[in-house]
Each structure stands twice: as structure tokens, then as C-alpha cells.
Amino acid sequence: MAGNAKIPFLDLVTPHLELEEELIWVFRGVLETAGFIGGPLVEGFEREFAEFCEAQDCVGVASGTDALRFALIAAGVNAGDTVITVPNTFIATAEAISQAGARPDFVDIDERTFNIDPRKLQEYLKTRCVRDSRTGKLLNEETRSPISAIVPVHLYGQPAEMDSIVELAERYNLIVIEDACQAHGAEYFSNKENRWRRVGSMGHAAAFSFYPGKNLGACGEAGAVTTNDATLAKKVRMLRDHGQAQKYCHEIEGYNGRLDALQAGILQTKLKFLSDWNRKRRENAHRYNELFGSQSELVTTPYESPRTRAVYHLYVIRSRYRDQLQRHLAQAEIATQIHYPTPLHLQKAYADFGYHLGDFPVAERIASEILSLPMYPHLEVAQQRRIAQAALELLSTKVSVTANRISPQHPRLEIASS
């Protein structure tokens, strides 16, 4: 690639060209059988993805939002309940809760991981909730709404602190539905079980998105629910297909949320490569860390706990000069994005919930500093060096100006040659 060529934020072309013949074969098979909905392709993918996630069951659905909504409903979340999640996630997390009839309520995040802070979750459950003397259910003291579930988000492909979350959920009799939409294949070491666990196998259920830009992406919309609860899986299967247990036998009112056979075949083909793609993402993340590592005063790189194996759906840095940095990189023909610029509690869609600026200070502070750099398996070493060089050019200028106000001396900045 030419030294000054534009570096895209995401490369969806290269992997599809590499797999072109296999993907065309899937398409031909669907055309020849006219098996567009359900059937062997969907069942085959469900079986293989369940095995990949180390879960007993997988149910393919039409999107990640469907997956989370159906999982919540099937797990027993009722209209009028409250479901706890984080404010720094894509709105689909909260939408799925609302569309299940519940109210999303937020807990602030850990400054290092950007995931839900178990200490703040515990504080919420201890200080903002009471037991209903009649039913024994945990209620939000202010709204009197029953607290029924927790949705930890494995943000950017970094697993949440699941031991603590599951322990609190068991103590307070709450459901745990993992939002794993950005974390296909990520792993977490459970001290409680003394073993590594795959994301998607630790809660009552988990929701995955296969939006094209995900680590495992369809060529369109798709999603899945994984679970170790056969009864929950059976209900999700009914929910996705108009509440049918069998054709024209509607046991419940459901939805049209089925996974297309073509997308299932594409996902099944790609699944064989996911572990290798995740390995390359981790290598790219470690290379970024090395390139930025000696300049910790300029940029904060992602934190990865020794108890996690992240899959880096996104590589997100922090800088107090974020906006200037993004403009500088754009001028250098380097594409970046912000995930996510406005926390959910400050979105107009949730204005009626009565949240205010300052309610979740960590999420708010991070939202003003985060910047997602290009990250994909086919990202080249030279591209990463160019990205780091361009970023540090701008940041070193900002730091030098600040330092000169105090002292004329400041260290020369260099880029690691990894």
C-alpha cells in the first residue's frame, strides 16, 4: 500500500475477496434449494457457534437487537421491570430493554476497562434498592420498579468482570444477559471456577450481533442468542418466529426475527476463520500498545486485565486533545471514529427518564476523550506505524506547548520501531 494512501477505519473488502469462492458457493446452494428461511444452514451455524461459545444452545435471529430483546423476554423480564446496564454503549442495548417492556437504568463504569464497575453495581443494589415486603422482590426505591436483570456489555471486545457480576446477581436473584455483540470469542478467567470461560457462556443468556463490521460479520443483518438453558432457548425460538412452537400453532405472541439461511451460511463459512482473525486483532492491538507505549503522558492505550483475552473489535485510545487529534488524522488521510460520543443517559431519546449531566461522571469524562483507531485483521504494520506517527506528531506539539509554559526543557519524543 502506498505510503500516503488513505487508511480506512475498517476493511470489509479484503476478507470477502479472499473468501469469494466459498461465499459464492453458499449463495449458489441457497439458490438451488430455495431454502431461504431456516433449514440446514441455520441449524448448522447454530450448532457450530454454540460450540465455539462453549454454550449448549444457539438460536439465530435477525439482528443483535433482536437477540438481546428476545433473550430478556425469554429469561423472564416483564413489562414495568428495571434492567441495569451501562450508559456508554450503543443505544441498541437500551432499546432492547425498553422494547422488552422494561426500563433501562444505568450504573457507571470502571475507568480502566470502560465496562460496568462491580463496586458501583453493588452500591446501586445496596443503597438505591429495597425489598418488597410482600413479594420479596428487589425494587428501585425511587421508581418502585422491580429490578429483574443486569446487562453487562463486553465493550469493544473486552470482557466485563463476570465473577463479581454473577455473584451479585445470585445474591439478589437477578438475571444476567451478556451483551456480547462486540466480543465474539473473547475470554474471561473465572477465579470462582478456576478456568477460562468464553463470552456468551457465563450469563443466563447472551446476545451477539453479526452486523458486517463485527469480528464475525454477516453480509447484512444477523444475530444470535447463546444459552445453557434449554427452556430459554426454546422460548427464543418461538419469539423469533411469531410465537410458533410448530407451524400455525402460536403458543405466545412473538415477532418476525428469524435468521436468513443465506446469512447463516455466510457466517458458518467465516466462523472457521474467526479465531485467526481475532489473533491478528490482538497482535495489532499489542503493536499499537508498543508504538504508543513510551508516550503514556500523551495517550492512554486500552487496558486489558490479566484475567481477560480481549478480541479488540475496536482499539480505543484516550486523549484530552481528542477532537484536535481526530481532525489531524483526517488531514493525514487516516479514518477514525468515536464510540460513543454521547452517553445514553444524555441522549434525547431518554430525556424523560430524568438523568442529568454529572450523573455518571466516568462515562461522561471518557466520552469526551475516546477515539477509535483503525482496527481489523488485515491492518498492515506500516499502516499502524503511520497512524501512531501522525497521532504523536499532534500530541507531542500539544504537550510541548504546555511544557514550555513551565520549563523550556522537554524530552524528545520517539516512536517505537516494533
C-alpha positions in Angstrom: 0.0 0.0 0.0 1.3 3.4 -0.9 2.7 5.4 2.0 0.2 8.3 1.6 -2.9 6.2 0.7 -5.9 6.7 2.8 -6.1 4.3 5.7 -9.7 3.2 6.2 -11.3 2.7 9.6 -12.4 -0.7 8.6 -11.6 -3.0 5.7 -14.6 -5.2 4.7 -13.5 -5.7 1.1 -10.3 -7.8 1.6 -11.7 -10.7 3.7 -14.7 -11.1 1.4 -12.5 -11.2 -1.7 -10.3 -13.8 0.0 -13.4 -15.9 0.7 -15.2 -15.1 -2.6 -15.4 -18.6 -4.0 -16.6 -20.1 -0.7 -19.2 -17.4 -0.3 -20.4 -17.7 -3.9 -20.8 -21.5 -3.2 -23.0 -20.7 -0.3 -25.2 -18.4 -2.4 -25.5 -21.0 -5.2 -26.6 -23.6 -2.7 -29.3 -21.3 -1.4 -30.5 -20.6 -4.9 -30.5 -24.2 -6.0 -32.5 -25.3 -2.9 -34.7 -22.2 -2.4 -34.0 -22.7 1.3 -34.1 -19.1 2.2 -35.5 -19.3 5.8 -34.4 -21.8 8.4 -33.3 -25.2 7.4 -29.9 -27.0 7.5 -27.8 -23.8 7.0 -29.3 -22.1 10.0 -29.2 -25.2 12.1 -25.6 -25.9 11.1 -24.5 -22.4 12.1 -26.3 -22.5 15.4 -24.7 -25.8 16.3 -21.2 -24.6 15.4 -21.5 -21.2 17.0 -22.8 -22.7 20.2 -19.8 -25.0 20.3 -17.5 -22.0 19.6 -19.0 -20.1 22.5 -18.9 -23.2 24.8 -22.7 -22.9 25.2 -25.3 -25.6 25.0 -27.6 -23.8 22.6 -27.5 -21.0 20.0 -30.6 -19.5 18.3 -30.1 -17.5 15.2 -32.1 -14.3 14.9 -32.4 -11.3 12.6 -30.1 -8.9 14.5 -28.2 -8.2 17.7 -31.0 -6.0 18.9 -33.5 -8.9 18.4 -31.1 -11.2 20.2 -31.0 -9.0 23.3 -34.7 -8.3 23.3 -35.7 -11.9 22.9 -33.2 -13.1 25.5 -34.6 -10.6 28.1 -38.2 -11.6 27.4 -37.4 -15.4 27.4 -35.4 -15.1 30.6 -38.4 -13.6 32.4 -38.0 -9.8 32.2 -41.5 -8.4 32.5 -43.2 -5.1 31.5 -42.5 -2.5 34.1 -39.3 -4.1 35.4 -36.0 -2.3 35.6 -32.9 -3.7 33.9 -29.4 -2.4 34.9 -26.8 -1.7 32.2 -24.2 1.0 31.4 -24.6 4.4 29.8 -21.6 4.1 27.4 -22.8 1.6 24.8 -24.7 1.7 21.5 -28.3 2.6 22.0 -29.4 -0.9 20.9 -28.6 -2.1 24.4 -31.1 0.2 26.0 -33.6 -0.1 23.1 -33.8 -3.9 23.6 -34.5 -3.3 27.3 -37.2 -0.8 26.5 -38.7 -2.9 23.7 -39.0 -5.8 26.2 -41.2 -3.5 28.2 -38.7 -2.7 30.9 -36.9 0.5 31.9 -33.1 0.7 31.5 -31.2 2.2 34.5 -27.6 2.8 34.4 -24.5 2.2 36.6 -21.2 4.0 35.9 -18.2 2.2 34.5 -14.7 1.3 35.5 -12.2 4.0 34.4 -9.7 1.4 33.0 -11.9 -1.2 31.4 -14.9 1.0 30.3 -17.1 -1.9 31.4 -19.6 -1.8 34.3 -17.9 -1.2 37.6 -18.9 -4.1 40.0 -18.4 -1.8 43.0 -20.8 0.7 41.7 -23.2 -2.0 40.8 -23.1 -3.3 44.4 -23.6 0.2 45.7 -26.6 0.7 43.4 -28.2 -2.6 44.7 -27.4 -1.8 48.4 -28.3 1.9 48.5 -30.8 2.5 45.8 -32.9 -0.6 46.2 -35.3 -2.1 48.8 -37.0 -5.4 49.3 -40.7 -5.5 48.7 -42.1 -6.8 52.0 -45.0 -8.6 50.2 -43.2 -10.2 47.2 -39.6 -10.2 48.3 -38.6 -8.7 45.0 -35.8 -6.1 44.8 -37.3 -2.7 44.0 -35.8 0.6 42.8 -36.5 2.7 45.9 -37.4 5.8 43.8 -39.5 4.3 41.0 -40.8 1.2 42.9 -40.0 -0.8 39.8 -38.8 -4.4 40.3 -35.1 -4.9 39.4 -35.1 -8.1 37.3 -31.8 -8.2 35.3 -28.3 -6.9 34.7 -26.9 -6.5 31.1 -23.1 -6.2 31.3 -21.7 -5.0 28.0 -18.4 -6.6 26.9 -17.5 -3.3 25.3 -15.0 -3.1 22.4 -14.4 -6.8 22.8 -13.1 -6.5 26.4 -15.0 -9.0 28.8 -16.7 -7.5 31.8 -15.8 -8.6 35.3 -18.2 -11.5 35.3 -17.4 -13.3 38.6 -18.4 -10.2 40.6 -21.5 -9.5 38.4 -22.7 -13.1 38.6 -22.1 -13.2 42.3 -24.2 -10.1 42.9 -26.9 -11.4 40.6 -27.1 -14.6 42.6 -27.2 -12.7 45.8 -30.1 -10.5 44.7 -31.8 -13.1 42.5 -31.3 -11.2 39.2 -31.0 -12.4 35.6 -27.7 -11.8 33.8 -27.9 -11.3 30.0 -24.5 -10.7 28.4 -24.4 -8.1 25.7 -21.6 -9.8 23.7 -22.4 -8.0 20.4 -18.7 -6.8 20.2 -17.0 -9.7 21.8 -17.1 -12.8 19.6 -14.5 -15.2 21.0 -13.4 -13.1 23.9 -12.4 -15.0 27.1 -12.5 -14.4 30.8 -10.7 -16.3 33.6 -13.2 -17.2 36.3 -11.5 -17.4 39.7 -14.6 -19.0 41.0 -14.4 -21.8 38.5 -10.6 -21.7 38.1 -10.9 -21.8 34.3 -11.2 -19.7 31.2 -14.8 -19.0 30.0 -15.9 -17.8 26.6 -18.0 -14.8 26.4 -21.6 -15.9 25.8 -21.5 -18.8 28.2 -21.5 -17.1 31.6 -24.9 -15.5 32.0 -28.4 -16.9 31.7 -28.1 -16.0 28.0 -26.0 -13.8 25.7 -26.8 -11.6 22.7 -24.5 -11.5 19.7 -24.7 -9.2 16.7 -23.3 -10.2 13.3 -23.5 -6.7 11.7 -21.0 -6.6 8.8 -18.3 -4.7 10.8 -18.2 -7.1 13.7 -15.4 -9.6 14.3 -17.8 -12.2 12.9 -19.9 -10.3 10.4 -22.7 -11.3 8.0 -23.3 -9.7 4.6 -26.3 -7.9 6.1 -28.1 -8.0 9.4 -28.0 -11.1 11.7 -27.7 -12.0 15.4 -27.9 -14.9 17.8 -28.7 -15.8 21.4 -26.5 -18.3 23.2 -27.5 -20.0 26.5 -27.1 -23.1 28.6 -30.8 -23.1 29.4 -32.8 -25.3 27.1 -36.1 -23.8 28.2 -34.9 -20.3 27.5 -33.6 -21.4 24.0 -37.0 -22.9 23.2 -38.8 -19.7 24.0 -36.4 -17.6 21.9 -37.1 -19.9 19.0 -40.8 -19.2 19.4 -40.3 -15.5 19.9 -38.3 -15.2 16.6 -41.0 -17.0 14.7 -44.3 -15.4 15.6 -44.6 -17.4 18.8 -44.9 -20.7 17.0 -44.0 -24.0 18.6 -44.9 -25.6 15.3 -46.4 -24.2 12.2 -49.6 -22.3 12.8 -49.5 -23.2 16.5 -48.9 -19.9 18.3 -48.3 -20.5 22.0 -47.3 -16.9 22.6 -47.3 -13.6 20.7 -43.9 -13.4 19.0 -42.0 -11.4 16.4 -40.6 -11.8 12.9 -37.0 -12.1 13.9 -35.6 -15.1 12.0 -32.1 -15.6 10.7 -31.9 -15.8 6.9 -30.4 -19.1 5.6 -28.0 -17.2 3.3 -26.6 -15.1 6.2 -26.3 -18.3 8.3 -24.3 -20.0 5.5 -22.0 -17.0 5.2 -21.5 -16.9 9.0 -20.8 -20.6 9.1 -18.1 -20.2 6.4 -16.5 -17.3 8.2 -16.6 -18.9 11.6 -13.7 -21.2 10.6 -11.5 -18.1 10.3 -12.7 -16.2 13.4 -10.1 -17.5 15.8 -7.3 -16.5 13.4 -8.8 -13.1 12.7 -9.1 -12.5 16.5 -5.4 -13.5 16.9 -4.4 -10.9 14.3 -6.6 -8.3 16.0 -4.8 -9.0 19.3 -1.4 -8.8 17.6 -2.4 -5.4 16.1 -3.5 -4.2 19.5 -0.2 -5.2 21.1 1.6 -3.5 18.3 -0.3 -0.3 18.8 0.5 -0.5 22.5 4.2 -0.8 21.7 4.1 2.1 19.3 2.4 4.3 21.9 3.9 2.7 24.9 6.8 5.1 25.6 4.4 8.1 25.3 2.0 7.3 28.1 1.8 11.0 29.0 0.4 11.7 25.6 -2.1 8.9 25.1 -3.8 6.2 27.2 -4.0 2.9 25.4 -6.6 0.2 26.2 -6.3 -1.6 29.5 -6.6 -5.4 29.3 -6.9 -7.3 32.6 -4.6 -10.4 33.0 -7.9 -12.2 33.5 -9.2 -11.4 30.1 -8.3 -12.2 26.5 -9.9 -9.4 24.5 -10.7 -9.6 20.8 -10.4 -5.9 20.0 -13.5 -5.3 18.0 -12.3 -1.7 18.5 -9.0 -0.2 19.5 -9.9 2.8 21.6 -7.4 5.3 22.9 -7.9 8.3 25.2 -6.6 11.8 24.9 -7.7 15.2 26.3 -6.9 16.5 22.8 -9.3 14.0 21.1 -11.1 16.4 18.8 -7.9 18.0 17.5 -6.3 14.6 17.1 -9.2 13.3 15.1 -9.0 16.3 12.7 -5.3 15.9 12.4 -5.6 12.3 11.5 -8.3 13.1 9.0 -5.9 15.5 7.3 -3.4 12.7 7.2 -5.9 10.5 5.4 -6.5 8.3 8.4 -10.1 7.5 9.2 -11.2 7.3 12.9 -14.5 7.1 14.8 -15.9 7.8 18.2 -17.6 5.0 20.1 -19.7 6.7 21.6 -19.7 10.5 21.8 -22.8 10.9 24.0 -23.7 8.6 26.8 -27.2 7.1 26.7 -28.4 9.0 29.8 -27.8 12.3 28.0 -29.5 11.2 24.7 -32.7 13.0 23.8 -34.4 9.5 23.4 -34.1 9.1 27.2 -34.8 12.7 28.3 -38.0 11.7 30.1 -36.0 9.4 32.4 -34.7 12.5 34.3 -31.0 11.9 34.1 -28.6 14.9 34.2 -25.1 15.8 33.3 -22.9 14.6 36.1 -25.0 11.5 37.0 -22.3 9.2 35.6 -19.1 11.1 35.7 -16.7 8.4 34.5 -18.7 7.6 31.4 -19.1 11.3 30.7 -15.4 12.0 31.0 -14.4 9.1 28.9 -16.9 10.0 26.2 -15.1 13.3 25.7 -11.7 11.7 25.3 -12.0 8.4 23.4 -11.0 7.8 19.8 -11.3 4.6 17.9 -8.3 3.9 15.6 -8.3 1.7 12.5 -8.5 -2.0 13.6 -9.1 -5.1 11.5 -7.2 -8.3 10.9 -5.6 -7.1 7.6 -4.3 -3.9 9.0 -0.6 -3.6 8.0 2.4 -2.9 10.2 3.4 0.1 8.1 -0.1 1.5 8.4 0.0 1.2 12.2 3.3 3.0 12.3 2.0 5.7 10.1 -1.1 6.1 12.4 1.0 6.3 15.5 3.5 8.7 14.0 0.7 11.0 12.9 -1.0 10.9 16.3 2.1 11.6 18.2 3.0 14.5 15.9 -0.1 16.3 17.0 0.0 15.2 20.7 3.7 16.0 21.2 3.0 19.5 19.9 0.3 20.0 22.5 2.4 18.6 25.3 5.4 20.7 24.2 3.4 23.9 24.3 2.2 23.1 27.8 5.6 22.1 29.0 7.2 25.3 27.6 4.9 27.4 29.7 6.5 25.8 32.7 10.0 25.0 31.5 12.0 25.4 28.3 13.2 21.8 28.6 11.1 18.8 27.4 12.1 15.4 26.2 12.4 14.5 22.5 9.6 12.1 21.5 10.3 9.0 19.5 8.2 6.2 18.1 8.9 2.6 18.9 10.1 0.6 15.9 8.2 -2.6 16.6 
